[in-house]
Amino acid sequence: MKYALGNMLNGAGGLNPDGLALNCQFATDVSLTPRKGPTPVLIRSNANATFIGSNGLIQTAAINQGRFDHDPDTLICKGLLLEEQRTNLVFPSATLTTQTVTVTAVAHTLSFYGAGTIVLSGVAVATVTGTGAYPTRTTLTFTPTAGSLILTVTGSVTQAQLEAGAFATSYIPTTSGALIRSADVCSITGGDFTSIWNGVDATMFFRGS
């Protein structure tokens, strides 16, 4: 395996920069445009999506705009951000206030910035104390019973999010009601796909998280 991989990387095999049918380096190039092959098409049907820009700040992406997420501390690009559909159930998210939210009996994740406290009561019980301002994000994943979840807020709680899911996703800003962020769908179809894919002896390499 070591010998075969060495051969391929050195240009003797199919896995080399000149031999690739599709070469997308999203984190390096910060673009959907590939170094070789057809350009993927990204579809996201609303503009409620955010990402961390090259300046380390949270920014809003337009409809169908690729989100190239960066580390807020090092400013290094982490690549193209692709997420499933999620809904932020709390509002207003910029500065959260005490409220009651109807939830189902599935895993939920609460996240926010700031050093304030959110006390959960009703269908789930917990006390969550923030650990600092942005970019320090505090998260809690829990599974309530179905019904009314009370969030009692004290202190500074900003960019708050409560979403059904076992992990926190990118921030969805809300003002007067819950808000959905559509899923990111990135694809190559039709003749563009058949031009790069050989179902008999193709190899695909992908790095992500």
C-alpha positions in Angstrom: 0.0 0.0 0.0 2.8 2.4 0.9 4.5 1.6 -2.4 1.3 2.0 -4.5 0.5 5.3 -2.8 4.0 6.6 -3.4 3.8 5.7 -7.0 0.5 7.5 -7.4 1.6 10.7 -5.7 4.8 10.7 -7.7 2.9 10.6 -11.0 3.1 6.9 -11.9 -0.5 6.2 -11.1 -3.9 7.8 -11.7 -4.0 9.9 -8.5 -1.8 12.9 -9.5 -2.6 16.5 -10.2 -2.4 16.1 -14.0 -4.4 12.9 -14.1 -7.4 13.9 -12.0 -10.7 14.2 -13.8 -12.0 16.6 -11.1 -9.7 18.6 -8.7 -11.6 20.8 -6.3 -9.5 22.4 -3.5 -12.1 24.5 -1.7 -10.0 25.3 1.4 -7.0 26.4 -0.6 -8.7 28.2 -3.5 -11.8 29.5 -1.5 -13.9 29.0 -4.6 -16.3 26.5 -6.2 -14.2 26.8 -9.4 -12.2 23.6 -9.7 -8.6 23.4 -10.8 -9.7 20.7 -13.2 -13.1 19.5 -14.4 -16.6 20.9 -14.3 -17.7 23.4 -11.7 -20.1 22.0 -9.0 -23.5 23.8 -8.7 -24.6 24.8 -5.2 -28.2 25.2 -4.3 -29.6 26.6 -1.0 -33.1 28.0 -1.4 -32.9 30.8 1.3 -30.6 33.4 2.6 -30.7 32.4 6.3 -27.3 30.9 6.2 -24.2 32.2 7.9 -20.5 31.4 7.9 -17.3 32.7 9.5 -15.5 34.9 6.9 -11.8 35.5 6.3 -12.0 38.4 8.8 -13.1 36.0 11.5 -16.6 37.4 11.8 -20.0 35.8 11.3 -21.4 36.8 7.8 -24.6 36.0 6.0 -24.5 34.2 2.7 -26.9 34.9 -0.2 -29.2 32.3 -1.8 -27.1 29.7 -3.6 -23.8 31.2 -2.4 -21.1 28.8 -1.4 -20.0 29.3 2.3 -16.2 29.0 2.8 -16.0 28.8 6.5 -12.9 30.0 8.4 -11.5 29.4 11.9 -12.3 32.5 13.9 -9.0 32.5 15.7 -6.5 31.5 13.0 -8.5 32.8 10.1 -7.5 29.6 8.1 -10.2 28.5 5.6 -11.7 25.2 6.6 -13.3 24.6 3.2 -16.8 24.6 1.8 -19.5 24.4 4.4 -22.4 22.1 3.5 -25.1 21.5 6.1 -28.5 19.8 6.4 -31.7 21.8 6.9 -32.1 23.1 10.4 -34.5 25.5 12.3 -33.6 28.0 15.0 -36.5 27.7 17.4 -35.6 30.7 19.6 -36.0 34.4 18.9 -34.8 37.1 18.9 -31.5 35.3 18.6 -29.2 38.4 18.7 -30.0 39.1 22.3 -32.1 36.2 23.7 -34.9 36.8 26.2 -36.8 34.4 28.4 -39.4 32.4 26.4 -41.2 29.1 26.0 -40.7 26.9 23.0 -42.6 23.8 21.9 -40.2 20.9 21.2 -40.5 17.2 20.3 -38.9 14.2 22.0 -35.7 14.1 19.9 -32.2 15.4 20.5 -31.9 19.2 20.6 -28.8 21.4 20.8 -28.7 24.8 22.5 -25.8 27.1 21.6 -24.9 30.7 22.3 -22.1 33.2 22.9 -21.7 35.3 26.0 -21.3 34.8 29.7 -25.0 34.7 30.6 -27.0 31.8 31.8 -30.0 29.9 30.4 -32.0 27.7 32.8 -34.1 25.0 31.1 -37.3 23.8 32.8 -40.5 22.1 31.8 -39.8 19.1 29.5 -36.0 19.3 30.2 -34.0 20.5 33.2 -30.5 22.0 32.9 -28.5 25.2 33.7 -26.2 26.4 31.0 -23.7 29.1 31.8 -21.8 30.8 28.9 -18.0 30.8 28.9 -17.4 34.0 27.1 -18.1 36.3 24.2 -17.6 35.4 20.5 -15.8 33.3 19.3 -16.3 31.1 22.4 -19.5 29.2 21.7 -21.3 27.3 24.6 -23.3 24.3 23.6 -25.6 21.7 25.2 -27.1 18.7 23.6 -30.1 17.1 25.4 -33.3 15.1 24.7 -36.5 16.6 26.1 -39.9 15.0 26.3 -42.4 16.5 23.9 -44.1 19.7 25.1 -43.2 23.1 26.4 -39.6 24.0 27.1 -39.0 27.1 29.2 -35.8 29.0 28.7 -35.1 31.5 31.5 -32.3 33.9 30.4 -30.1 36.1 32.6 -27.0 38.1 31.6 -25.4 38.3 28.2 -26.7 35.6 25.8 -26.1 36.5 22.2 -26.4 34.6 18.8 -28.5 32.0 20.5 -29.8 28.9 18.8 -32.0 26.0 19.7 -32.2 23.4 17.0 -33.4 19.8 16.7 -30.2 17.8 16.2 -27.4 16.1 18.0 -24.8 18.9 17.3 -24.7 22.6 16.7 -24.7 24.0 13.2 -23.9 27.4 11.9 -25.8 30.3 13.4 -29.3 31.1 12.0 -30.3 34.7 12.9 -33.9 35.2 14.0 -36.0 38.2 14.9 -39.7 37.7 15.4 -40.1 33.9 14.9 -38.4 30.6 14.3 -36.4 30.4 11.1 -35.3 27.7 8.7 -31.9 27.4 7.0 -32.3 25.3 3.9 -29.9 22.4 3.2 -26.8 23.0 1.0 -26.9 20.8 -2.1 -23.7 20.7 -4.0 -23.7 18.6 -7.1 -22.4 17.8 -10.6 -25.0 16.3 -12.9 -25.8 15.4 -16.5 -23.0 15.5 -19.1 -20.7 17.3 -16.6 -20.9 14.2 -14.3 -20.5 11.6 -17.0 -17.5 13.4 -18.4 -15.6 12.8 -15.2 -17.0 9.5 -13.9 -16.0 6.0 -15.0 -18.0 3.5 -13.0 -15.6 0.6 -13.9 -12.3 1.9 -12.5 -12.9 5.3 -10.9 -11.3 6.5 -7.7 -12.7 9.3 -5.5 -10.8 11.1 -2.7 -12.6 13.4 -0.3 -11.5 15.1 2.9 -14.1 16.7 5.2 -15.7 16.5 8.7 
